[in-house]
Amino acid sequence: MEFPISPCGPPNRSCFPGKYNFQVEINSADTHKKKYMYSTVVERLYVDAGCDFPIHFRWEGAGPLWVRACAVFVEHEQAEKRVETCPNHDLTKREPGHAVTPQFITKWKNVLHSSRNDDTDGVHYCGDKSSWYSVVVRFDDAADKRSHAYRFVCKNSCPMGINRRSLAVIFTLEDLSGTVHGRQMVNVRVCACVRRDMHRDEQAALTLKREREANDPADPADPADPREQHKPPRGKRIKTEPLNPNDDDKVVELPAFKVRGVAAAILGLEAMTNMMELYKRKTTDTQLITETEKYITNVKNIINKVKNDSHTQPNP
């Protein structure tokens, strides 16, 4: 089966929908045991290595067309470096007795794999000395929504591989000649503790935003702001489906306890309100939104009470 030729050199990162209105979607309802999640706050996919995660594609028009998925480093200073599998996960080094074909070598140099078997028609691994490693999938149907499942074989923390560098996947819609008809980029973190890392990054982003707004009245998202000119490119905001109703919607009743320090108490309570605000923005259940707003109001009232008491009570 024929496939588009891999482009030479670093992949182009400019995103555009093109004449076919190419879009990339992640359905959060597909999450399996929280092994992958998508954050609309930091616009990043969080997934565990070896976990299959489906990506949905939309474009207007019939096939055959191909979608190329290519892993790249986000930072500009790393743009000239290819993302390759670390030695611990490279089967060409771990299984020297295996029938090593060029396609086998190319696949296991690529950190991003198709979840389908190696002999599946319509899936091809690309990459050589002059091109970046990628996986190309052919779509022949004229459906409104196409999908394909991928998996990573390395984590962001793998030494001599990704090595804690920021990662993204570039998806391009191509025809057989290699002409690109649309391109989208998704920021990714491959980690073992998906939920923990996502919540940590979201909290850090919200804290940074508050600090910038407090110290500088200028809009931090203003392109004229010099800080924005040095930030790494962000992936396109992916269309997401409503959250799974069972995702983190349990109500927890905290026991009465004491905290040393007014600042510590206030910061802890504000962190709770921030996380509930995030949940409220993500869910589409009106009843849960109403209940969450009530909980937020209650916590804010407690914060105000702590602040007022700190001004009226004498020091011991």
C-alpha positions, 0 to 999 in steps of 0.5 A: 500500500502506498503512503505519503513521503515523509518531509525532510527536516523538522516538521512545520508547526504552523497550525491551520484547518485548511480547505477541509476544515481539519480538526482534532478532538479528544473525548474525555468520556473515553478515559480509561481508569484515568490513564489519560486525561485532557486539561483545557486549562493548560491545553495538554494531554496527560497519558501513561506510557503503554496506554491506548488513547483514541484521537478523533479527527474531523474533516469535510470531504471523502478519502482516501486521505492520510493523517500523520502523527509526529512527536516533537519537542516543544521548545524552540531550542530543541526543534532541530532534535528528533524525538526518539525512543530511549534505549530501555524501550527500544526493542531493536536493542533489547531483542537483537535476535528479532527479525530486524527489518527497516520497518521494525527499526523505524517503528521502535525508534518512534516513541508514538505507536499505533495501537493496531497490530504491525500487519494492519493495512493502512498503518505505516511507520516513517522516518530516516536520517533526513526525516522525523519519525512519524506514524501515518494512518490511511482513511478511506471512509467518508464518515463525519468523524474518524478516529485512531488509537495511539500509545507512547512507549516512553515517558517524559522522564525516560533518560536518553530519550524524551529526558523531561523535555516538553513534548507535543504531537503534530497531526497533519492531513495529507494526500498521497503526494504529501501535500498538507491540507491541515495541521494541528498540534497537541501538547502532551505529557507522558507520565505515570500519575496522570491525575496528579500531574494534571492537577499540579500543572493546572494549579501552577498555571492559575497561581502564575496567572494571579501573580501576573495580574496582581503585579502587572495590569497588562493583559498577560495574553497580550501578544505585545507583552514581551513575556509572551514572545518568549513562551513556547508555542501552545497546542491548539485547544482541542474540542472536548466532550463533556466530562465523565459525570463520575469524574471527581464529583464526590462531595467530601466532608472535612473534619474540624481541625486547626491550622497554624498561621492565618496565611496557611489557612487562607491559601489552603481554602483558596486552593479548594475554591480554585479546584472547585472553580475548575470543576465547575467550568468543566462539567455540563451538569446543571445540578452539579454546577449549582451545588458546586457554586454553593460549596464555593460560596461557603468556603469563601465565607469561611475565608472572609471569617478567618480574615476578619477574625485575624484583624479583631483577635489579639495575638496570644 
